[in-house]
């Protein structure tokens, strides 16, 4: 049988329970901020995208932006440019 320190076990459980309570409170605070943003007319989806981008390092963000732009151009969602920067659709 494993020798268990009851006091240590209670302390660990108590710390986890306290952190779970704090996590729930923080989650509610975050929901309040999202509601405030939406109530003030901000696009919450755009804000979420910005927050996600700010978590990335600059190189990772640049790579993803380049891939996104490449795909959008391939799908005709952005204009195509020739080597001189002229819009090919107007040439």
Secondary structure, 3 states (H helix, E strand, C coil): CCCCCHHHHHHHHHHHHHHHHHHHHHHHHHHHHHHHHHHCCCCHHHHHHHHHHHHCCHHHHHHHHHHHHHHHHHCCCCCCECCCCCEHHHC
